[in-house]
Amino acid sequence: MTQFRDIARLVDGMPTSDGAGVKLTRMIGTQTLSHLDPFLMLDCFESDQPDDYLAGFPSHPHRGFETVTYILNGRMRHKDNHGHEGVIEEGGIQWMTAGHGVIHSEMPEQKEGLLKGFQLWVNLPAKDKMCPPHYQEHSKETIPHEIDEQGNLIRVIAGKTAQGTVGPVQTEATAAGYFDISLVAGAHLIMPMPSERIGFIYTIEGRVKLSKNGQSTAPYQLAELSDGDAIEIISEQPARILLVTGRAIKEPIAWGGPFVMNTRDEVLQAFDDFRANRF
């Protein structure tokens, strides 16, 4: 018998700033929700005030995990110390595996208008933390989608739907799934979600329930999912959500600012390597 997941807890974000003063809301990586293995952090940024975002994220290092930047509105330029450079356009995704070390900057490519999107940090298991850095980048046009008989639109960035649509981002280390779902009024959507996966929903617009009598989410809330093997999403009004799933790593986490390793000594080594220009 199918066991549908429910909302284990609802989380409101913490307003903060990062980089050179970019205003954002932190959903994962707070005292309320420190992490959700394998997800370390989720930041949401949304402003049409240039002073909130123009300073961007100047050069900074990473080691031991992945950064996932998804832009809904606006443009962001990425540049690193290995010669990689590009612009994440509206509807585009950059899945960066920092591996043994990257120094990069993320700067808005606009002087005005709305900048809206997300950055998710995904941990890596010990065996992959020192892999060579690499990128998976996809524009809106190259991200596959499907529309069901109700008219619900599922953009598949990573993972696979029940209908067989496969996202272009490969996530072998954590089996992460990343779905951008737009729901019509009166939507009733069922998606399989293997019992060994954890997951969360972030509500971008509207409200959704995970069962007919269940608790509903509101915009700018994160819903941690309970155990189960499928998810039933119900919306009485048009709504848009992110559904993010993954396989827990279940290893020690040693976190030192932009470095996430398994031991304190490994974090100290990362700082030494950064200072010695070994990234």
C-alpha positions as CSV (number, residue, x, y, z in Angstrom):
1,M,0.0,0.0,0.0
2,T,1.3,3.4,-0.9
3,Q,2.3,5.5,2.1
4,F,2.0,9.2,1.2
5,R,4.3,11.6,2.9
6,D,3.0,14.5,5.0
7,I,4.6,17.6,6.4
8,A,6.9,16.7,9.2
9,R,7.4,20.4,10.1
10,L,7.0,23.8,8.5
11,V,10.0,26.2,8.6
12,D,9.9,30.0,8.2
13,G,13.1,31.5,6.8
14,M,15.6,33.8,8.6
15,P,16.3,37.1,6.9
16,T,20.0,37.7,6.6
17,S,22.7,38.9,4.2
18,D,25.7,37.3,2.6
19,G,28.4,38.0,0.1
20,A,29.0,41.8,-0.1
21,G,25.6,42.5,1.5
22,V,23.1,40.7,-0.7
23,K,19.7,40.5,1.2
24,L,18.3,37.0,1.3
25,T,16.2,34.6,3.4
26,R,17.9,31.4,4.7
27,M,15.6,28.4,4.9
28,I,18.2,25.7,5.7
29,G,21.4,26.4,7.7
30,T,19.7,28.2,10.6
31,Q,19.1,27.4,14.3
32,T,15.7,26.1,13.3
33,L,16.9,23.8,10.6
34,S,20.7,23.4,10.7
35,H,20.7,20.9,7.8
36,L,18.7,18.2,6.1
37,D,21.2,15.6,5.1
38,P,22.5,15.8,2.3
39,F,21.3,19.4,2.1
40,L,23.3,21.9,4.0
41,M,21.8,25.3,3.1
42,L,19.0,26.9,1.1
43,D,19.0,30.6,0.4
44,C,16.2,32.4,-1.3
45,F,16.9,35.9,-2.8
46,E,14.2,38.1,-4.2
47,S,14.3,41.9,-4.7
48,D,13.6,44.5,-7.3
49,Q,15.7,47.0,-5.3
50,P,19.2,47.1,-6.8
51,D,20.8,48.1,-3.5
52,D,19.7,44.7,-2.1
53,Y,21.7,42.7,-4.7
54,L,24.1,44.7,-6.8
55,A,27.2,44.1,-4.5
56,G,26.8,40.4,-5.3
57,F,29.1,37.7,-4.1
58,P,32.8,38.6,-4.8
59,S,35.5,36.0,-5.0
60,H,35.3,33.3,-2.3
61,P,36.4,29.7,-2.0
62,H,34.5,26.4,-1.6
63,R,35.6,22.8,-1.0
64,G,33.8,19.5,-0.3
65,F,30.2,20.1,-1.5
66,E,28.1,21.4,-4.4
67,T,26.4,24.7,-5.0
68,V,23.2,24.8,-7.0
69,T,22.1,28.2,-8.3
70,Y,18.6,28.4,-9.9
71,I,17.6,31.8,-11.3
72,L,13.8,32.5,-11.8
73,N,14.2,36.2,-12.7
74,G,17.3,38.2,-13.6
75,R,20.9,37.2,-14.6
76,M,24.0,36.1,-12.6
77,R,27.5,36.0,-13.9
78,H,29.8,33.3,-12.5
79,K,33.6,33.4,-12.8
80,D,36.2,31.1,-11.2
81,N,40.0,30.8,-10.8
82,H,40.2,27.9,-13.3
83,G,39.0,30.0,-16.2
84,H,35.4,29.0,-16.2
85,E,33.0,31.9,-16.8
86,G,29.3,32.2,-17.8
87,V,26.0,33.8,-17.2
88,I,23.0,32.0,-15.5
89,E,20.0,33.4,-17.4
90,E,16.4,33.4,-16.3
91,G,15.1,29.9,-15.8
92,G,18.7,28.5,-15.9
93,I,20.6,26.3,-13.5
94,Q,24.2,25.9,-12.5
95,W,25.1,22.8,-10.5
96,M,28.7,23.3,-9.4
97,T,30.7,20.6,-7.8
98,A,33.4,22.4,-5.9
99,G,35.3,19.2,-5.1
100,H,38.9,19.8,-3.9
101,G,38.6,23.6,-4.4
102,V,37.2,26.5,-6.4
103,I,37.5,30.2,-5.9
104,H,34.6,31.9,-7.7
105,S,32.5,35.0,-7.8
106,E,28.7,35.4,-8.5
107,M,27.7,38.8,-9.6
108,P,24.4,40.2,-10.8
109,E,24.3,41.0,-14.5
110,Q,21.7,43.8,-14.2
111,K,21.5,47.3,-12.8
112,E,17.8,47.2,-12.1
113,G,14.7,45.0,-12.1
114,L,13.8,41.8,-10.2
115,L,16.5,39.3,-9.2
116,K,14.9,36.1,-7.8
117,G,16.3,32.7,-7.3
118,F,17.8,30.1,-5.0
119,Q,21.1,28.7,-3.9
120,L,21.2,25.2,-2.5
121,W,24.3,23.6,-0.9
122,V,24.5,19.8,-1.4
123,N,27.0,17.8,0.7
124,L,29.3,15.2,-0.9
125,P,30.3,11.9,0.7
126,A,33.9,11.6,1.9
127,K,35.0,9.6,-1.2
128,D,33.9,12.5,-3.5
129,K,34.9,15.6,-1.5
130,M,38.3,16.0,-3.2
131,C,37.2,15.2,-6.7
132,P,38.1,17.6,-9.5
133,P,35.8,20.6,-9.7
134,H,33.2,20.5,-12.5
135,Y,30.0,22.2,-13.6
136,Q,26.6,21.2,-15.0
137,E,25.0,24.2,-16.6
138,H,21.6,24.2,-18.4
139,S,19.5,27.0,-19.8
140,K,15.7,27.2,-19.5
141,E,15.4,25.9,-23.0
142,T,17.4,22.7,-22.3
143,I,15.6,21.8,-19.1
144,P,12.9,19.1,-20.0
145,H,9.4,19.4,-18.8
146,E,6.1,17.6,-18.9
147,I,2.5,18.7,-18.6
148,D,0.0,16.2,-17.2
149,E,-3.7,15.8,-18.1
150,Q,-4.7,18.5,-15.5
151,G,-2.3,21.0,-16.9
152,N,0.3,20.9,-14.1
153,L,3.8,21.7,-15.4
154,I,6.8,19.9,-14.0
155,R,10.3,21.2,-14.9
156,V,12.8,18.4,-14.3
157,I,16.3,19.7,-13.4
158,A,17.5,16.5,-11.7
159,G,15.8,13.2,-11.1
160,K,13.1,11.3,-12.9
161,T,9.3,11.6,-12.9
162,A,6.8,8.7,-13.0
163,Q,6.3,9.4,-16.7
164,G,10.0,8.9,-17.4
165,T,11.1,12.5,-17.9
166,V,14.8,12.7,-16.8
167,G,16.6,15.9,-15.7
168,P,19.9,16.8,-17.4
169,V,21.8,17.2,-14.1
170,Q,23.5,14.0,-12.9
171,T,23.6,13.5,-9.1
172,E,25.1,10.1,-8.5
173,A,26.6,11.0,-5.1
174,T,23.3,11.9,-3.4
175,A,20.6,10.8,-6.0
176,A,19.3,14.4,-5.6
177,G,16.1,15.3,-7.4
178,Y,15.2,18.9,-8.2
179,F,11.7,19.7,-9.6
180,D,10.1,23.1,-10.3
181,I,6.3,22.4,-10.3
182,S,3.6,24.8,-11.4
183,L,0.1,23.7,-10.3
184,V,-3.3,24.6,-11.7
185,A,-6.2,25.4,-9.5
186,G,-7.7,22.2,-8.3
187,A,-4.5,20.2,-8.9
188,H,-4.1,16.7,-7.5
189,L,-0.6,15.5,-8.3
190,I,1.0,12.2,-7.2
191,M,4.7,11.6,-7.6
192,P,6.7,8.6,-6.4
193,M,9.4,9.3,-3.9
194,P,11.5,6.2,-2.8
195,S,11.3,5.6,1.0
196,E,15.1,5.9,1.4
197,R,15.0,9.5,0.1
198,I,14.5,12.6,2.3
199,G,13.0,15.8,0.9
200,F,11.4,19.1,1.2
201,I,9.0,21.5,-0.6
202,Y,9.5,25.2,-0.8
203,T,6.4,27.2,-1.8
204,I,7.1,30.0,-4.3
205,E,3.5,31.0,-5.0
206,G,0.1,29.9,-3.7
207,R,-0.6,27.2,-1.1
208,V,-0.5,23.4,-1.3
209,K,-1.5,20.5,0.9
210,L,0.1,17.1,1.0
211,S,-3.2,15.3,1.8
212,K,-6.9,16.3,1.7
213,N,-7.0,16.9,5.4
214,G,-3.3,17.9,5.9
215,Q,-1.6,21.0,6.8
216,S,-1.1,23.6,4.1
217,T,2.0,25.5,3.1
218,A,2.3,29.3,2.5
219,P,4.6,31.2,0.2
220,Y,8.1,31.5,1.5
221,Q,7.8,28.5,3.8
222,L,9.7,25.2,3.6
223,A,8.0,22.0,4.4
224,E,10.2,19.1,5.6
225,L,8.6,15.8,4.4
226,S,7.8,12.9,6.6
227,D,8.6,9.2,5.7
228,G,6.8,7.5,2.9
229,D,7.1,6.3,-0.7
230,A,5.1,8.9,-2.6
231,I,3.9,12.5,-2.4
232,E,0.4,13.7,-3.0
233,I,0.2,17.4,-3.7
234,I,-3.2,19.2,-3.7
235,S,-3.7,22.8,-4.5
236,E,-7.1,24.7,-4.6
237,Q,-5.5,27.7,-6.3
238,P,-2.6,28.1,-8.8
239,A,0.7,27.5,-7.1
240,R,4.4,27.0,-7.7
241,I,6.7,24.9,-5.6
242,L,10.2,23.4,-5.6
243,L,10.4,19.7,-4.7
244,V,13.9,18.7,-3.7
245,T,14.8,15.1,-2.7
246,G,18.0,13.2,-2.0
247,R,19.7,10.3,-0.3
248,A,21.2,11.0,3.1
249,I,25.0,10.6,3.3
250,K,25.0,9.8,7.1
251,E,28.6,10.9,7.6
252,P,30.1,13.4,10.1
253,I,29.9,17.0,9.0
254,A,32.7,19.4,9.9
255,W,31.8,22.8,8.6
256,G,34.1,25.8,8.5
257,G,32.6,28.7,6.6
258,P,32.9,27.9,2.9
259,F,34.4,24.4,3.5
260,V,32.4,21.3,4.4
261,M,34.5,18.2,5.3
262,N,34.2,15.2,7.6
263,T,36.8,16.2,10.3
264,R,38.1,19.4,11.8
265,D,41.6,18.6,10.6
266,E,40.3,18.4,7.0
267,V,38.7,21.8,7.4
268,L,41.9,23.3,8.8
269,Q,43.8,21.7,5.8
270,A,41.3,23.4,3.5
271,F,42.1,26.8,5.0
272,D,45.8,26.1,4.7
273,D,45.5,25.1,1.1
274,F,43.4,28.2,0.3
275,R,46.0,30.5,1.9
276,A,48.8,28.7,0.0
277,N,47.0,29.2,-3.3
278,R,46.6,25.4,-3.8
279,F,43.0,25.7,-5.0
